[in-house]
Amino acid sequence: MWLAIIVIVAAIVIGVAIGLKQRQANNKLLEEGRMIKRDISFVETAEVFTLSGADFERVVNAIWQADFSGAGVSIEKDSAKQAVMFKAKGWAAQLYRMEDDNGKYSYCFTFTAWQTYRGIPQDHAQMNQLLTAVEKAFLSIDPNTQVQASKIKTKTKTSFL
């Protein structure tokens, strides 16, 4: 019986230590400006960036110059579809060109897949870093970039085990 109590206490202590370490890492990212404090539901939104002077090649160049360190993401450009795909171990995202309107360009950014643990995206800190870097890339092109976020429909798979 004492062994069970010791194991439970040890598990709790380890869990708290891991949580505190992750919180410190997130706070450091916030202080450095590499991540913005967001509601966890940000992964279920589409962000539309509308700006001037941002043809696809200029956006891609700004994306290549953005700081994605720590996000664990690879970037792939699709010139034919005018899209950029971001892939990581447990999630993916895309940025694609929407429409032009009198010199204004619109691009839509969405997360396309992610893994969850108890309903929370497992890699939400890295996903937040990616979104922050994309936002900064657009602001580097046009400081007057307008951003409109809208909730997207998501499809989930549940596991009984």
C-alpha positions as CSV (number, residue, x, y, z in Angstrom):
1,M,0.0,0.0,0.0
2,W,2.8,2.4,0.9
3,L,4.4,1.6,-2.5
4,A,1.2,2.6,-4.3
5,I,1.1,5.9,-2.4
6,I,4.8,6.6,-3.2
7,V,4.2,5.9,-6.9
8,I,1.2,8.2,-7.0
9,V,3.0,11.0,-5.3
10,A,6.0,10.6,-7.6
11,A,3.7,10.7,-10.6
12,I,2.1,13.9,-9.4
13,V,5.5,15.5,-8.7
14,I,6.8,14.6,-12.1
15,G,3.6,15.9,-13.8
16,V,3.8,19.2,-11.9
17,A,7.5,19.6,-12.8
18,I,6.9,19.0,-16.5
19,G,4.0,21.5,-16.5
20,L,6.1,24.1,-14.8
21,K,9.0,23.6,-17.3
22,Q,6.5,24.0,-20.2
23,R,5.0,27.1,-18.7
24,Q,8.5,28.6,-18.3
25,A,9.3,27.8,-21.9
26,N,6.0,29.4,-23.1
27,N,6.6,32.5,-21.0
28,K,10.1,32.9,-22.5
29,L,8.6,32.6,-26.1
30,L,6.0,35.3,-25.1
31,E,8.7,37.6,-23.8
32,E,10.8,37.1,-26.9
33,G,7.8,37.9,-29.1
34,R,8.0,34.6,-30.9
35,M,4.5,33.6,-29.6
36,I,1.4,35.6,-28.8
37,K,-0.9,34.7,-25.9
38,R,-4.0,33.2,-27.6
39,D,-7.1,31.3,-26.6
40,I,-6.5,27.6,-27.3
41,S,-9.3,27.6,-29.9
42,F,-7.0,29.5,-32.3
43,V,-6.3,26.3,-34.2
44,E,-10.0,26.2,-35.2
45,T,-10.0,29.5,-36.9
46,A,-9.1,30.7,-40.4
47,E,-7.2,34.0,-40.6
48,V,-7.6,36.1,-43.7
49,F,-4.8,38.6,-44.3
50,T,-5.6,41.5,-46.6
51,L,-2.8,43.8,-47.6
52,S,-1.3,45.9,-50.4
53,G,1.6,45.0,-52.6
54,A,1.7,41.4,-51.8
55,D,1.9,39.2,-54.8
56,F,2.5,35.5,-54.2
57,E,6.3,35.6,-54.7
58,R,6.6,38.5,-52.2
59,V,4.6,36.6,-49.6
60,V,6.7,33.5,-50.1
61,N,9.9,35.5,-49.7
62,A,8.6,37.0,-46.5
63,I,7.7,33.5,-45.3
64,W,11.2,32.1,-46.1
65,Q,12.7,35.0,-44.0
66,A,10.4,34.5,-41.0
67,D,11.7,32.9,-37.8
68,F,10.2,29.4,-37.4
69,S,12.9,28.1,-35.1
70,G,11.4,26.0,-32.4
71,A,8.2,25.3,-34.3
72,G,9.6,22.1,-35.8
73,V,8.0,22.8,-39.2
74,S,8.9,22.2,-42.8
75,I,7.7,24.6,-45.5
76,E,6.7,23.6,-49.0
77,K,5.7,26.1,-51.8
78,D,3.1,25.2,-54.4
79,S,3.4,27.9,-57.1
80,A,0.6,26.4,-59.3
81,K,-2.0,26.6,-56.5
82,Q,-0.3,29.7,-55.0
83,A,-0.1,28.0,-51.6
84,V,2.4,27.3,-48.9
85,M,2.1,24.2,-46.8
86,F,3.5,23.8,-43.3
87,K,4.1,20.3,-42.0
88,A,5.2,19.2,-38.5
89,K,5.3,15.9,-36.7
90,G,1.7,16.1,-35.3
91,W,0.1,18.9,-37.3
92,A,-0.2,20.7,-40.6
93,A,-1.2,24.1,-41.9
94,Q,-1.7,25.9,-45.1
95,L,-1.6,29.5,-46.5
96,Y,-3.2,30.1,-49.8
97,R,-4.0,33.1,-52.0
98,M,-7.6,34.0,-52.2
99,E,-8.4,37.0,-54.4
100,D,-7.2,40.4,-55.5
101,D,-9.4,43.4,-55.3
102,N,-8.1,46.8,-56.6
103,G,-4.5,46.2,-55.6
104,K,-5.5,44.4,-52.3
105,Y,-4.4,40.8,-51.9
106,S,-6.0,38.3,-49.6
107,Y,-4.4,35.2,-48.2
108,C,-6.1,32.6,-45.9
109,F,-4.2,30.7,-43.2
110,T,-5.6,27.6,-41.6
111,F,-4.5,24.6,-39.6
112,T,-5.5,21.5,-41.5
113,A,-4.7,18.7,-39.1
114,W,-3.5,18.3,-35.5
115,Q,-3.4,15.7,-32.8
116,T,-5.1,16.3,-29.5
117,Y,-4.7,15.0,-26.0
118,R,-7.8,15.3,-23.9
119,G,-9.2,17.8,-26.3
120,I,-6.2,20.1,-26.4
121,P,-3.9,20.3,-29.4
122,Q,-0.7,18.5,-28.4
123,D,1.7,21.0,-30.1
124,H,-0.3,24.2,-29.5
125,A,2.9,26.1,-28.5
126,Q,4.6,25.3,-31.8
127,M,1.4,26.0,-33.7
128,N,1.2,29.4,-32.0
129,Q,4.8,30.1,-33.0
130,L,4.0,29.3,-36.6
131,L,0.9,31.6,-36.7
132,T,2.8,34.4,-34.9
133,A,5.7,34.1,-37.5
134,V,3.2,34.2,-40.4
135,E,1.5,37.3,-38.9
136,K,4.8,39.0,-38.6
137,A,5.7,38.1,-42.2
138,F,2.6,39.8,-43.5
139,L,3.2,42.8,-41.3
140,S,6.7,43.1,-42.7
141,I,5.2,43.4,-46.2
142,D,2.5,45.9,-45.2
143,P,2.2,47.3,-41.7
144,N,-1.4,48.1,-42.4
145,T,-2.3,44.4,-43.0
146,Q,-5.9,43.7,-41.9
147,V,-6.6,40.4,-40.3
148,Q,-10.0,38.8,-40.0
149,A,-10.5,35.6,-38.1
150,S,-13.4,33.3,-38.5
151,K,-14.3,29.9,-36.9
152,I,-14.0,26.9,-39.2
153,K,-15.8,23.7,-39.1
154,T,-13.7,20.9,-37.8
155,K,-14.1,17.1,-38.0
156,T,-12.8,15.0,-35.1
157,K,-12.1,11.4,-34.7
158,T,-12.6,9.9,-31.3
159,S,-10.9,6.8,-29.9
160,F,-12.4,4.5,-27.3
161,L,-9.0,3.4,-26.2
